[in-house]
Structures are given as structure tokens and as C-alpha cells.
Amino acid sequence: MIGNDGKPVSKADLRAHIANYNSQSRGSKEFGAIPRALVTILDGLKLGKTGYVKCLDGQVQLSRRKDNTVSAGA
């Protein structure tokens, strides 16, 4: 995953972006800081499905929960 600054994102930064995705409204400043490609990936996740995102220090599993939030696994 490449961040807005053009550099790879770490797992910790990715988890912070996902927390903002789950808690902030789409018009907020924090939501605007999430990389656009990540928003596209997270919006495309279907209920109960998983996806994987490669980060600077490994891979993170993403899944959509029943309450429509996204969780980041190992």
C-alpha cells in the first residue's frame, strides 16, 4: 500500500487508517488523510469476505464484519 506521500505504509499506519475509516465521516479531515486506493479497497469488501493488503513490513488481512466495519487481522 502506498500512502498519500508516495511512500509505502507500515502495518501500524494501515491500522490507524482503518480505525479512521470505521469511525470518521467521509467529509472529515481524518478521512481525507486515508490513501484513496485504500478507501477503494475497503469500500469494495463484501460482508464476510476477506482481502489482503501488502504493507512495508508484511501483509495485512482485511475483512468486513456484520456491523459493516472493517477489521485488520494479522
C-alpha positions in Angstrom: 0.0 0.0 0.0 1.4 3.4 -1.0 0.4 6.4 1.2 -0.5 9.9 0.0 3.1 10.9 0.3 4.2 8.3 -2.2 5.9 6.1 0.4 5.0 2.6 1.5 2.7 2.4 4.5 3.6 0.3 7.6 1.1 -2.0 9.3 0.6 0.4 12.2 -0.2 3.2 9.9 -2.6 1.0 7.9 -4.4 0.0 11.1 -4.7 3.7 12.0 -6.2 4.4 8.6 -8.7 1.6 9.1 -9.7 2.9 12.5 -10.3 6.3 10.9 -12.3 4.7 8.1 -14.5 2.9 10.7 -15.1 5.9 13.0 -15.0 9.1 10.9 -17.5 10.6 8.5 -16.5 10.8 4.8 -16.1 14.6 4.9 -13.8 14.8 7.9 -10.1 15.8 7.7 -9.0 12.4 9.1 -11.0 10.5 6.4 -9.3 12.7 3.8 -5.9 11.6 5.0 -6.7 7.9 4.2 -5.0 6.9 0.9 -7.5 6.9 -1.9 -6.6 3.3 -3.1 -7.2 2.0 0.5 -10.7 3.6 0.5 -11.5 1.9 -2.8 -10.3 -1.5 -1.4 -12.3 -1.1 1.8 -15.4 0.1 0.0 -15.2 -3.0 -2.2 -15.1 -5.5 0.6 -18.3 -7.5 0.8 -19.8 -8.8 4.1 -17.9 -11.8 5.4 -15.2 -11.6 2.6 -11.5 -11.1 3.2 -8.9 -9.2 1.3 -5.1 -8.7 1.7 -3.1 -5.6 1.5 0.7 -5.6 1.3 2.5 -3.1 3.6 6.1 -2.1 4.1 6.6 -4.7 6.9 4.3 -7.5 5.7 0.8 -8.3 4.7 -2.5 -7.5 6.5 -5.7 -9.4 6.2 -8.9 -7.2 6.0 -12.4 -8.4 6.4 -15.9 -6.8 6.6 -17.9 -7.5 9.7 -21.7 -7.8 10.1 -21.8 -4.3 11.6 -20.3 -3.0 8.3 -16.9 -2.1 9.9 -13.6 -3.4 8.6 -11.2 -5.4 10.8 -7.5 -5.7 10.2 -6.1 -9.2 11.1 -2.5 -10.4 11.2 
